[in-house]
Amino acid sequence: MNLNVNSVDSLVAEIQGLSGSTQDVNHLNNLLKQSEDVIRSQAATFASCLTRLDASLHSLGYLYVLEACTAGPIPEAQANELVLSVVRFIDMCSVEQIRLVPDKFISVCKRLHEQVMVLGAPMRAVAPLLTAIRKIQLSSEHLTPLHPDFLQVCLSAKCYKIGYSILEDDILEVDQPRDFFLYCYYGGMICIGQKRLAKALELFHNVVTAPMSSMNAIAVEAYKKYILVSLIHLRQFSASFPKYTSSVAQRNLKNFSQPYIELANSYSTGNISELEAFVQANQEKFENGNNLGLVKQVVSSMYKRNIQRLTQTYLTLSLQDIANTAQINTPKEAEMHVLEMIEDGEIFATINQKDGMVRFLEDPEQYKTCEMIEHIDSSIQRYDIRIAKNHETVKEADNNGRIYVM
């Protein structure tokens, strides 16, 4: 039998009356499904139900009405009110009830994402979407359709740290391939914002090598960023694909990324002036792809690569010599690059401001590894044993009137 939805009062009464036991809620879900077309067609009328329902107690009925109200175009004047309603619902709703209709919950959350982007206020959806993921997620290994939406609002709001928190989960269950592509792509960009370049490479690599039957724009953009981050982080790039990469990707990705492949080739020569000339000639292409900032970091990484190589040959070097050898315009610029590398832990050095000399040091971390600590501890124990033996020998020498030199 159909749910009695002749009026707002009757709908509210049915929802309130069947939101108690699990059996009642399941029965309510069946009735709401049968009357879904009526609720959706008269969404404007039934919207007033929301003020009379408790989102925490009547989550299922509330969700049916809220989803119907958000399904159509949202007038600009109502966008802010809609955002507030959805945020409150996500925070208060019952996990057990919304999981009966996960598609509706996901639809409402995606509308929240759309509206905050329209309002230019992505920050408003960061915490709610994270809450929504945890409520709809069957386990921490489950990738939901809301993961990409959450990461995108984090990117737009520059909340990289919060976005990164969800990337620490091991994802083993994926419902839709496109969600996985977007999750890895946005996740890689979050990692760039957090300067977690190794993790960014891993995520972009996952997109590039994932199974695909046809070329898609997400994989192309991920490949471009994979090239750039490889140059910045590893100071090199290999154009060969792993064997498990799909044939579609191997045949097409390079064709869609020619300026980036050429950039990597120019980088490999080690000639900074040629690299800068190439970037200048192709600046518009990189800018149109929203990658100019990363490209500039690629140029900077070549300077740093050249400086890093000097640490393998010299113990001390003047800033002027570093500038000349690493093809840097001035000693001042050389000093800036050296300071950045020291701060990032890429090299260990001290700069004498008075005479403009740089002294390269050993990596102090090598003495903090478990292996090194065990070695030092073992050496100390052997030294203690030797001292003890010496002490006994000296005592014996004293008794016999002889002195032994150990």
Secondary structure by P-SEA (a helix, b strand, c coil): cccccccaaaaaaaaaaccccaaaaaaaaaaaaaaaaaaaaacccccccccccccccaaaaaaaaaaaaacccccccaaaaaaaaaaaaaacccaaaaaacaaaaaaaaaaaaaaaaaacccccaaaaaaaaaaaacccccccccaaaaaaaaaaaacccccccccccccccccccaaaaaaaaaaaaaaaaaacaaaaaaaaaaaaaacccccccaaaaaaaaaaaaaaaacccccccccccccccccccccccccaaaaaaaaaaaaccaaaaaaaaaaaaaaaaaaccaaaaaaaaaaaaaaaaaaaaaccccccaaaaaaaaccccaaaaaaaaaaaaaacccccccccccbbbbbbccccccccaaaaaaaaaaaaaaaaaaaaaaaaaaaaaaacccccc
